[in-house]
Amino acid sequence: MKATQVSKENGVVKFNIEFSAEEFKDALNKAYLANRGKFQIDGFRKGKAPRKVIESHYGHDVFWDEALNDLLEKNYYEAVKDMDIEVISQPSFESPEVKDNEPVVLSGSVQVFPEFEVENYKGLEIEKVETVVGDKEVQEELERVQKSQARMEIVEDRKSENGDTVVIDFDGSVDGEAFSGGKAENYELKLGSGQFIPGFEEQLEGKEAGEEVDVEVVFPEDYHAEELAGKQALFKCKVHEIKKEILPEIDDELASDVSDFETLAEYREDLKKKLQEKAAETDLSVMKDRVLEQLYKMNEIEVPTVMIQNEIENMLYDMNQSLSAQGLGLKQYLEWTGKTVDELREETKPDAEKRIRTRVLLKNVIRMENLEVAEEEIRELMEDFGKQYGMDVDQVKEMAGSETENYFREDAQTKKAIDWLFDNAKQVEAKTEE
């Protein structure tokens, strides 16, 4: 097989893929062996007629299409690699001229990743972001840590209050009929959490352990289960226990329990340092996002429709995967929202177009600035990815297949391009409202 690029114009590459006479002959024989059972020829048992006989009855080209399709299936992506092009659509081919004992040349064309000269990408202006962590943020973090160390204590000397956790049985019905998910035993519900239907938790305040309560509520009009939306329901509840949250003191003891420091002062100082480091990382991420936003705004470009369509399908696939992880699915989501797949595609289109335009711009910046990445950088990304799933680099390669290195190379180049844009951007002070 030999692949040759003929021309490249307006995002379309024309090319030839040449197969030797021997390669085509072998492919024809395989096509014959795979399909001879479909032909019934007088004088031969089904599937036993010689190839020449079948060709004389059905045409000398009866096996050509299958032979050529087989050759393309096995060699097309190798041809694309040899021509060093990045395709974004399925190729189209012209019917070849086939002669005995001569090479077969397939002439095709395919859309490729658009290349152009990006303008207005150097010296992009972005507002500087510089978060300063103060005593307020440190205290909030201390209170979060304090809450994480809280313990629950059973209340016996008073009735339930907002903020308590009640252990309850409940049995719900609508018009006297039970419904799915409306019954549970020994359920722990924090009053005031907003976990249940509006009005439910408030009716459990001021109750004693052992008390039975009828809770009447109305399901919201936009409730996800359509058969319950807007319906009045009755929940027969029994309060088993009332628990309150006991918070530890924010002191040296708490500091030593949750850290390697002996005093609160040392722990507070370390918290402030770590919060400042985290804030700096977030600030940097925000500013890099703003660089991309400026790049996007400063370059109005057209991108091939096929790329947008492919991205929409990728986004819907990711959405389905995310919903599936929650025990749902795209089909169920559509049923709940009353939307069609086409409506969801239309809603997704603006984000898909923005993603593709940004990707196209970045890839051309990479090309124009010749931003290369070292093999060590690619390996480092593979190692970071593997750590998330408990795999080494070889396992990552095996999992992701033959295109693994290209995927991580592109990821590394994209990161380098964003860093380059950021390093060459102008940071200006944020505008203050007068």
N, C-alpha and C positions, 0 to 999 in steps of 0.2 A: 504493500500500500504506500502511495506517495501523495501527499497533500500539497497543493500550491495555491497561494492567494493570487487572484487575478487582478482585482481592483477593490478599492475602498472609497465609497462616496456616499455622503449624506447618511452616515450611520449604517450602511449596508455593505457587507463584504461579499464579493463574488469569488468563488473558488472552484478548483477541480480536485477531485479525489480519483486517483488512478489505481485500478486493480490489475494485476498481471493476468495474462490468459490462464495461467495455472490456478491462480486464486479463484477466478470466476468459474473455471471448470469444476473445481472441488465444491464450490458453493452450489452449482447446478446439480451435482450428484447428490449432495445432502438434501436438497429440496425435493429431488425425485424420490429418494428413499423415504422421506418424511411424508410424502403425499401420494405415493403410488396406490395406496389402499383405497383412495377415493374414486379411482377410475375402473370402470367395467368395460373391457374390450372383448368382443366376440372371439372365441377360440382360446382365451386365457382365463384362468381362475382370477377372481378379484384380487388385485394387489400383486399379481405375478407378471403383468405385461412389461416387456422391456421399455426402457426410456424412449428409444427411437420410435417404437410403435405408438406410444402415447403421444409423442410430439407430432407424428404423422397424422394422427386423428384430431388432435386439439390445437395444433399450431406449434411451430418450432420454438415459440417464446413462452410456452405454457408455464415453465418454471422460472422464467427470468425474474419476475417481481419478487418472488420469495427468496431467490438467491441473492438479489441485490439488497433486499431488506435485511437479510442475515449478515451480509458483509458490512452494511452500514451500522447495524446494531453493535457489531463487534469492534468496529474501527472508527466510527465518527468522532467520538470524544478524544481519541488519540490523534486524529487529524486536526481537531480544534487546538489541541495542545501543541502540535507541531507548528501550526500557523501562528501560535501565540496571540490568539484573539479571545475575547470574553463575550460569549454569545448571550443574548437576552431573549431569544425567541427560537421556535422550532425552525429548522431549515426547510427550504423548498428546493426540489431538484427537477431538472429537465429530463425528459426521456433520453436515454443514451443510445448511441449507434453501436450496435454489437456486431462484430465480425469474428468469424472463426479464427482461433489461434492468434488473436490480437488482444492487447490490453483493453479494458473497458474503462472509459473515462466518464465519471458522473460530474456534471456541472451543476453547482448549487449556489444559493444565496441565503444569507442570514443576517438578521439585525444584530449589531454588536453594541457594546457599552459606548455611549456617546463621549467623544473627545472634543474639547474646545478650549480656547484660551479664557480662563476665568479672569474677570476684572474685579477691581475694588476688594481685593482680599488682603492686601498688606496695610498695616496701620489702622485696623478696625478700631473704632472707639467704643469702649465699654465703661460702665460705671464701676468704680472701685468698691469692693465689698470688704469690710474689715470689722468683724464682730469682736467686741471686747466683753469677756466674761467677768462679771462682777459678783459682789456678795449675794445679790438676789438669785442669780442662776445657781450659785453654789448651794444656797439654802434650799432651793427647789429640788436639787439633786439629792441633798441629804434627806429631805422629806420623802422622796421616792424610795431611797434605800430604807428609811425608817418603815415605810409602809410594807416593803417587801419582807421585813422581819416581824410583821405583826402576827399575833396569835389570836385564836378565837376562844372566847370564854362563854359558857352557858349562863344565861340570865335567868334568875329564879325569883327576883324580888320586885319585878316591874313588868309592865306591858311592853309590847313591841313598839319601836320607834324608827323613824326614818334613819337609814344607815345600818340598822341591824340586819342580820341574816336570819331568816326563818326557815325551818325545816318543815315542809308541808307535803301532804297528799292533796291532789286535786283531781277532779273528775268533771270535765266540761261537756255541755250539751247545747245544741241549738234546736229550738222547737221540740225539746224533749228527746232528741236523737243525739247519740254520741258521735264524735267525729275523730278522724285520724289525728294523732298527736295531742289530743285533748286530755290525756290522763297520765298521771305519774305518781310515784310514791317516794317519800323521803327526798323530795327535791329541795335543794338549797337555793334560796332566792334572796338576793340582797335588796332590801327595800330602798327605793329611790334610784336604783341602777338603770331604770328604763328598759329592762330586759324583756318585760312582758307587755301585753296590750295596754295602752293608756287607760288609767283608772284602776287597773288590777292591783298594783302594789299598794296604792293609797288605802284601799279597803282592808288591807291586812295590818295597817298601823293601829296601835291601841288594843291589840289582842293578847290574850294570855296563852301560855302553853297548855295544850289539851283542848282549847276552844275550837268549835266548829263554826265555819263562816260561809255564808252564801255570797259569792262575789258576782255581781252583774256588770257586764261590760258590752260594748258594741265594737265589733271588728272594724278597723279603718276601711274606708271605701277603696283604697289602693292596696289592700292586703294581698299578699302574693297568691294565696289560695282563693281563686275566684268564687268558689262555692260558699266561702265564709265571709267574703267582703261585704261590709255594711250590715251584717247580721248581728242581732242581739244574742248574747250567750250567757249561760249560767254556769258558774264553776262552784261545785261543792268542795270546800277546802277544810282540812283539819290541820291545825298548827301543833306540831310535835315539840319543837324546841325553838327557843329564841337565843341567838348568839350575838355577842358584840365583839367588835374588833378592839384588841388591846395593843396600843402602840408602845414600843420601847422608848425610853428617853434618848434624845440625841446627845450623847455624852461619850466619855472615854471608853466606856464598856461597849457601846455600840460600835465605835471605831475599831476596837480590837477584835470584835466578833466578825466583822465583814472585811477586814483588811489586815495588812502586816504591820500596821502602825499601832502604837500603844496609846496615843493621845488623840483627842478630837482635833486639836490644832494641826497636828501633822497630817491627819487624814484629810482635813479641809483643804490644806495647802496642795496636797497631791491631787485631790478632786479638781481644784481650780486649774492646775496645770493640764490635766487630761482633758477637761472640758474646753480649754483654750485650744489645745491641739486638734480636738475634734471639730471645733468651730472653724479653725483655719482650713481644715480639709473641706468642710462644707462650703466655706467662702470661695475656695479655689474652684470647686465643682460648679458653683453658681456662676462664677465669672466665665468659665469655659463654656457653659451652656449659653451665656450671653454672646460670646464670640460666634458660636454657631448660628445663633439667632440673627446677628448682624450680617454674617456671611450670606444667610438665606435672604434677608431683606434687600441686600445690596446687589443681588444677582437674580434678575428675573429671567429664568431659563425655561425652555420647553423640554420635557422629557418624554421618551417613547411611551405611548399608552400601554403597551404590553408590560412594561416595568411596573406601572401603577397597578394594573390588574393583578399581576403576580404578587405584589406586596399586599394588596387587599386580601387575597386568599391566604397568604402567610399570617396576616393579623387575625383572620377568622379562625385559622387553625390553632394559633396560640391561645385565642380566647376559649376555644373548645377545650383545649388541654387544661387551662386554668379552671374552667367550670367543672371539668371532670374530676379534678383533684378535690373539689368541694362536694363531690357526689352528685353533681348536676350534669348538664350537657347543653350544647348549643340549641338542640331541638327544644328542650324544656324551657330554656331561656326565652326562645322565640314565642313559645306558647304563653308564657307568663306576661311578656311585654306586648303581645298581639302584633308583633312585627313579622315581616317576611324576610327571607334571606337577602333578597334584592334590596329591600329597604335598609337592611343592616350594612350591606355593601356600600350603598350610597352614603350612609352616615360615616362610614370608615374612610371613604375616598379622600377627604381633605387631609387627614393625618397621613394616609399612605402617600399622597402626592408630596407632602412636606418631607417625609422621610426619604423618599427617592431623590427629590431635588437636592437635599442636603448631602446624601450619599454620593450623587454624581459630582457635585461641587468639590467634595473632599477628595474623591478619587482623582479628579483633574488637578487639584492642588498638589497631591502626592506626585503625579506625573511631572508637572511643571517644575516643582522644586526638587525632583529626583530624591524623594525621601525613602531611603532604603532602611531595612531593619536587619540587625545581625541575627544569626541563628540562635545565639544565646537568649535574645529577647523573645523569640518565638517559643523556645523551650521553657522559658520562665513563665509565659502565659499558660502553657500546657500544664506545668507543675501547679500553678495557682488554681487552674480549673480542676485538676485531679484531686487536690487537697479537699475540695468541697464534697467530693464523692468517695474519698478513700481509695483513690487509684494512683498508680504511677504513670509516667509518660507513655510507656508501651501500652498500658491498658487503655489510656485515653485514645491513642492512635487506633487501637483495635476496635474500640467502641464507635468512633466517629468515621472510620473507613478511610478510603484512599485520598479523600479531599481534606483530611485533617490539617495537614501542614498549610495548605492554601488558606483555609479558614482562619487559622491563628495568625498567619502572615498578614492577611488583610486586616485583622483586628489590631495587630501591632502597628501597621502602617496608619490606620485610622487614628489611633491614639497619638502617634507621632505627629500627624498632620494637625490635630487639635492643639497639641502642645506648641507646635510651630506657630500656628495662628495666634495663640495666646501670648507667646513670647514676643511676637511682632505687633501686638495690639497696643493701643494707647489707653492707659487707665486714667479716667478722669474722675474728679470728685462728684459724688452723687448730688443732684440738684435738690435744694431744700425749698420747701414751700414758704413763701413770704406771708 
